[in-house]
Amino acid sequence: MKSLNTLAFAAVCLGAAACTTHVPLKPSGSYVIFFDHADARIPANGKDVLEEIAGVYKAEGHAGAAIECFSDKTSDDEAANVALTQKRADRTKRDLVKLGVPDSAVTATGRGSSEALVPGVTGDVAVSNRRCTVALS
């Protein structure tokens, strides 16, 4: 069952013309970075999120960071979706490590389109499914 924060977040994305900024899901310590369609590059606003995550990680003495990345369902090729989301996860991890989070403290997993926040939605709001979540522990 999805958490209340996740469902509320999905509703916010549905209400927006496009959900292109990060939304930290508080108080769980989770952050979200949204990606462009079929792209594994960290978007400009995602770099700000990564800097925030690294700062919080160091300032609050967290032990780990778990990255999970997801895709939309515009492709029926789930193997390609998993590969793309793994690239997003690896890139996110690499950038967090560059910002000072220890490599050994970060896990990075691509999940494909297995956990859509907004099932069956395409177009501008499908960005809510093209995301990486980073949870600090």
N, C-alpha and C positions, 0 to 999 in steps of 0.2 A: 504494500500500500504506500502510495506516495505521501510524503509529509505535507502538513498544512502549508509550510513555507513554499514548497515546490508548487503546490496547486495554486496558491495565491500569486506566485510569480508567473505561472502560466496565464492566469487571468489578466495580469498586467500586460503581458506580451500580446495577448489577443486584443486588448483594448488599444494598443499603440499601432500606428501606421507601420512602423518597423521597430523592432526591439534591438537597437544597435549599441546600447551602452551596458556596462556591467551593472549588476545588481548584487551586492553582497547579501547573502541570506543570513540574517542575524537571528538569534544569537549563536547559531551553530558553528560559526567560523568558516562557512563555505562561501566561495566566490565563483562567479561565472564569467567566462569569456565566450563571446559569440563569434562565429566564423562566417566568412563569405562562402557562397555555394561552391562546392568542389575545390576548396582552397585550404591548405594547411598552414598558410602564413598567419602569424599573429597580427591581428588588425591593430591600427594605431591606438585605439582606446584600450585594447587588451594589454599593451605594454604598460600603461598606467596601472592596470589591475595587478600585473605581475610585480611591479615595484611596490605596490601596497602590500601584497601578500608577503613578499620578502621582508619588508619592514616589520610587519606584524609578527612574522615567524621569529625574527631575531629579537624584537623588543619584548615579546611575551614568553620567550623560551620554549617554543613548541618543539616536540620531538620528531614530528613527521608531517609530510604533506602527501595526500593521496589525490592523484589526478585521474579523472574519468572523462573520456570524450565520447561524444555521440554525434550522429549524423541525421539528416532528414531522410525521408523515404522517397525522394525523387528518383532514385535508382533502385531497381529490383535486384541488383547484384550485391548481395549482402557481403560477399567476400571483399568486394571493392570498398564497400562502406566501412568494414572493419579495418581494412588497410589504411584508408584515409583517416579514420579516427585515431589509429595508432600513430600515424605521422603527426597529427595534431597533438597527441599526448606527449610524444617524444620531443617535439619542438617546445612545448610548454615547459616540460621538465628541463630541457637544455637551457632555456632562458632563465628559469628560476635558479638553476645552479650558477649561471653567470652572475646572478644578483646576490650570490652568497649563501644560498640554501645548500647544505651538503648533499651531494649526489646520492649517498647511501640513505638519506632520510626521505627521498622522494620515490613514490611508485607512480607509474604511468601506464594506463590501460585504455585501449580503444575498444569501445563497445558496439560500434556500428549503429544501426537504427533500432536497436532492441528496446530502448526506453524513451519513446517520444513523450515530450511534455504536452504536445498538442497533436494528438493522433489525427491522421488523415488531412492535415492542413498543408497546403502548398502556397507558393507565392511569397509575398513580403513577410508574413508572420511565421513562415517555416524556419526563419532564423532562430527561433526559440529552441528548435530541435538540433541545430548545428552549434553545439556548445561543448566546452570543457568546464567541468566543475573542479575546483581545488578545495579540498577540505583539510584544514590544519588540525593536528592532534597533539 
